[in-house]
């Protein structure tokens, strides 16, 4: 069973799309590493979009209860 989070983030996409904004619920297969916060969110989102971490900026990240 996955763990659900609310995420609001920006992803720099290749041209011609450029910067795209996303927000909504994301579901993870496991528990993120403790005390990593936004850095962990950025790593996970970048991996899922096939982008480098520097291409992702997380604006909000919160676990849903």
C-alpha positions, -999 to +999 in steps of 0.1 A: +000+000+000+014+034-010+018+066+011+000+096-004+014+131-004+002+165-018+029+180-040+031+213-058+062+216-080+078+230-111+097+209-137+120+224-164+112+204-196+131+204-228+123+231-253+098+241-266+077+233-235+100+249-209+088+253-173+057+233-163+037+235-131+021+205-114+001+200-083-019+172-068-016+139-049+013+116-055+016+081-041+049+065-031+056+028-027+075+033+005+083+057+032+107+085+022+139+088+041+134+106+074+146+143+078+151+148+041+120+168+034+120+189+002+153+173-010+137+139-009+106+151-027+128+167-054+148+135-059+116+113-062+098+137-086+129+142-107+133+104-110+097+099-120+098+126-147+132+114-160+148+148-152+178+159-132+172+171-097+182+207-107+153+207-132+128+203-103+117+229-078+093+216-051+071+244-037+050+223-013+052+187-001+030+173+027+019+138+037-019+132+035-035+116+065 
